[in-house]
C-alpha cells in the first residue's frame, strides 16, 4: 500500500517537474528570439495539465506511447494507475501530453536540440522515481544510491552538452551583431570623414526619387486617360 503510494508520488513529481522544465525551456527560447523580457513561468500542474478537459483516446495513446518509448518503468506505473487511481492517471496523462507536444515542437525546429531535451526529460523522470523510492526506504539502499548517482552523473553530462550548444548559438548571435556594429561604424566614419560629399550624395538620391515619382504619376495619368483616338 505505502509502496504504491510512494511510487505514485514519484511519478507525478517526475512528470510535473519535467513539464515545468519543458515550459521553462520554451519560454527561454522565445525570449532569445524576440529579445523581450521573459514572461513568468506558471507551474504546469496548475494550468494546462490540471484542466478538466476530458482525456481523449488520441491524447492517451500519444502519452502512453511516449512513456513506453522513453521511460518504460513510467509506462508500467501508468498502467497501474489506470486500474486503481483514475484521477491521478488522467493528471499524469495530461502532463505527458504537454511534454510530448513541447518536444515535438523542438524536434521540428532543431533535431539536435530535440535529442538533448528528450534525454533530459527521460533522466529527470527516472531520477524523480528513484528519489521517491529512496524516501520510503528506512535504511540506506546501496543499489538505489548507485542508480541515482549514475543517473545524476549522466544528466550533468547532458546538461554540459546543452550549455555548449547554447554557447555556440550565442556566439553566432554575437558574431552577427558585431558585423552589424562594424557596418554602422563604417557608415559613421564615411559621413564624418567627408560631410559635404555625404550631403551631395543624399541630395542626388532625393532628386532621383522625385524623378521616379513624377514618372510614375505621369504614366498612371496616361493609363487612366486611355489610348488617344486617331481623331484627337
N, C-alpha and C positions, 0 to 999 in steps of 0.2 A: 504493500500500500504506500508506504513512505518512499520507497524507491521509485515507484512510478511517478509520484508527485514531484520528486526532485528532478526526474528526467524531463517531465513536462515543463517545469520551471526553466530548466536549462534550455530546452527547445525554444520556448518563447523569448527568453532573454537573448539567445543567439540570433534568432531571426529578427527581432526588434532592433538589436544593435547593428546588425548587418544592413538593415534597411535604412537606419539612421545614417550610417556611413555612406551608403549609396546616395542618399538625398544630399548629404553634405558635399560629396564629390561633384554631383551635378551642379549645385549652386556655385561651387568654386570655379567650375568650367565656364559657366555663364558669366560670372564676374570677370574672368580673364578675357572673354570675348568682347564684352560690352564696356569694360573699364568703368562700370558703375559700382556704387557701394553695395556690398554683399547684403542680401536680404536675410533676416534672421531665419535660421532653420527651425522648423517646428517638428517635434518628435513624431515619427510616423505612427507610433502607437495611438496617437490621439487624433489622427487625420484620416488619410486615405485608407489605411489598413483596418481601422476600427469602425468604419461606417457600417450601417445596417443594410448595405446593398446585398442582395441575395448572391450566393455563390453559384455561378453558372457552371455547366458541365465543361465548357471551354476553359474557364479560369482554373477549375480543379485539375483538369488534365494537364494544363501547362505547368501549374505549380508542382504537381506530383512528378511529372517528367523531369523538371528542373532539379528537384531534390534528389531524385534517383540517379541522375547523371553526375551531380556534383557533391552529394553527401548522402551516401546510401543509408547510413545509420539514421539520419534525419528522416529519410523516406520511411523507414521501418517504424519510427516513432509516430509519424503522421498516421500510418495505418492503425496503430493502437489508439490514437486519439479519436480517430473517426468512429471507432466502435464504442468508446466509453465516454468521451468528453466532446460532444459536438460543437459547443460554443468555442472552446479553445482550439479545436481543429479548424473551424472556419476562420478564426482570427489568424492562425498560422498560415492558412492558405492565402488570405488577403496580403499578409506580409510578404510572402514569397512571390505573389503576383507583382507587387511593387518592385521588388528586387529584380525579377526576371525582365520586366519591361525596361527598367533602367539599363540593365546590362545589354539588352537587345539594342537600345539606342546607342550605347557606347560602341558596340560591335559594328554598327552601321557607319559610325563616324571614324573609328580607329580600331581596326582588328588587333593591333599590337596592344593597345591600352585595354581592350576588352579582356585579353588573356590575363593581364595583370589584375584587373578588377575582379574577374571571376575567381581567380586563385585566392585573392584576399578574402572574398566572401566565404569561400569554402573553408579556409583556415580559421576565420573568425567563428564560423558556425561550429567547427569541431572543437575549438578552444573553449567556447562557452559551455558546450556539452560536457567536456572533460572537467571543467571547473565546477559545474553543478554536481557532478558525481563525487568530486573530492569533498565538497562541503557536507555531504551526507555520511562520509566515512569518518568513524570515530577515531581511527588510528591512521597513521601515515601509510599511504599505499605507494610503494616504490614504482610499481608499473604505471600507475596514473601520473606520478611525478615525472617519470621518464617520458611518457607520452606527451604531457603538457610541455616539457622542456623542448622536445623535438618540434612540436607544432609552433611554439612561440619563436624558436630559433629560425624556422623556415619562414614564418611570417615576416620577421625582421629583415631577412634577406630579400624577400619580395618587395618590402617597403623601400629598401635601399635602391632596388632596381627602378621602382616607381619614381623615387626622388631624382634619379639620374635622368629619366625620361622627361620629367618636369623641368629639370635644369636645362636640358638641351632645347626644349621648347622655348624657355625664357631667353636663352642665349640667341636663338633665331629672331625672337621679337626685338631684343636689344640691338642686334645687328641691323635689322630693318629700320629701327628708329635712328640709329647712328647714321645710316645712309641718308635719311631724310634731313637730319641735322646738318650733315656735310653739304647737302644741296642748298639748304637755306643759308648757310654761311657763305657759300659761293655767290648766291644771288645778292646778298647784302654787300659783299665785297665788290661785286661788279658795279652796283649802283654808287657806292661810296667812292670808288676809285675814279669814276668819270660821271659825275652827276648830270652834266649837261647832255652828254651822249645818251644817257638813260631817258632824259626828258624828251629829246628828239625822237627816240625810238618809240616812246609812248605816244607822242603826237602822230607819228606815221601810222601806228596801229589804230588810233582813233579815227583818222581820216579814211583808212581802208574799210573800217567798219561802217562808217557813214556812207561811203560809196556803195558798199554791198547792200545796205538797207535801202538806199534810193533806187538801186537797180531792181531789187525785189518788188518795191512798191510800183515801179513803172511796168514791170512785167505783169503784175497782178491786175493793174488797171487795164492793160490791153486784153487780158483774158476776159475780164468782166464785160468789156465793151463788145467783145466778139469780133469775128473777121469782118473787115470792111468790104462792102459790095463794090462791084465794078462801076456802078453809077455814082458812088461817092467821090 
